């Protein structure tokens, strides 16, 4: 499944510079150092964190996208940073668990 395909399933787009990027798994976590060491390349990363370090970790881990669960938003300068670093960022209004279950059903 491609990142842009999630838009048809209730996810919202914050930045989508590489919507054709494939998703081959998922990782859920908020402890940035933990995510950096465990998220896999091409995973969708689900979090409630929304600071500049999220963009840095997504870049280092080479995740296909960041999904901000529970209606979390990003500031305008953070959105611009994500766009400049070509990090796909999506949103979900649902809690983390429901977001992960929904994503798992779509990519399995």
CORVENSUL-V487595 format. One record per residue. N is the residue number from 1. RES is the residue in one small letter. OMEGA is omega in radians with two decimals (999 if undefined). D_FIRST is the distance of its C-alpha to the first C-alpha in whole Angstrom. Layout:
N&RES&OMEGA&D_FIRST / N&RES&OMEGA&D_FIRST
//
This chain:
1&x&3.10&0 / 2&x&-3.13&4 / 3&x&-3.09&7 / 4&x&3.11&8 / 5&x&3.13&7 / 6&x&-3.13&8 / 7&x&3.14&11 / 8&x&-3.08&12 / 9&x&3.02&12 / 10&x&3.06&15 / 11&x&3.12&14 / 12&x&3.13&16 / 13&x&2.98&16 / 14&x&2.98&18 / 15&x&-3.13&18 / 16&x&-3.11&15 / 17&x&-3.12&16 / 18&x&-3.09&13 / 19&x&3.12&10 / 20&x&-3.13&9 / 21&x&-3.14&8 / 22&x&3.02&6 / 23&x&3.14&6 / 24&x&3.12&7 / 25&x&-3.13&10 / 26&x&3.04&12 / 27&x&3.13&15 / 28&x&3.11&18 / 29&x&-3.13&21 / 30&x&3.09&24 / 31&x&-2.93&26 / 32&x&3.14&25 / 33&x&3.11&27 / 34&x&3.13&25 / 35&x&-3.11&22 / 36&x&-3.11&23 / 37&x&-3.02&24 / 38&x&3.10&21 / 39&x&-3.11&18 / 40&x&3.03&16 / 41&x&3.13&14 / 42&x&2.99&11 / 43&x&2.87&11 / 44&x&-3.11&11 / 45&x&3.13&14 / 46&x&-3.09&16 / 47&x&2.97&20 / 48&x&3.11&23 / 49&x&3.13&24 / 50&x&3.06&24 / 51&x&-3.04&27 / 52&x&3.13&27 / 53&x&3.07&26 / 54&x&3.13&23 / 55&x&3.13&22 / 56&x&-3.13&24 / 57&x&3.10&22 / 58&x&3.11&19 / 59&x&-3.13&20 / 60&x&-3.13&22 / 61&x&-3.13&19 / 62&x&3.09&16 / 63&x&-3.13&14 / 64&x&3.11&11 / 65&x&2.97&12 / 66&x&3.05&15 / 67&x&3.10&15 / 68&x&-3.09&18 / 69&x&3.03&19 / 70&x&3.08&22 / 71&x&3.13&23 / 72&x&3.13&24 / 73&x&3.09&24 / 74&x&3.05&25 / 75&x&-3.12&28 / 76&x&3.14&28 / 77&x&3.09&29 / 78&x&3.07&26 / 79&x&3.11&24 / 80&x&3.10&25 / 81&x&3.12&25 / 82&x&3.12&21 / 83&x&-3.12&21 / 84&x&-3.14&24 / 85&x&3.10&22 / 86&x&3.08&19 / 87&x&3.05&17 / 88&x&3.09&14 / 89&x&3.11&16 / 90&x&3.12&15 / 91&x&3.01&17 / 92&x&3.09&17 / 93&x&-3.06&21 / 94&x&3.04&20 / 95&x&-3.08&22 / 96&x&-3.09&20 / 97&x&-3.13&20 / 98&x&3.08&19 / 99&x&-3.13&16 / 100&x&3.12&15 / 101&x&3.13&15 / 102&x&3.14&13 / 103&x&3.13&10 / 104&x&3.11&11 / 105&x&-3.13&11 / 106&x&-3.04&8 / 107&x&-3.13&6 / 108&x&999&9
//
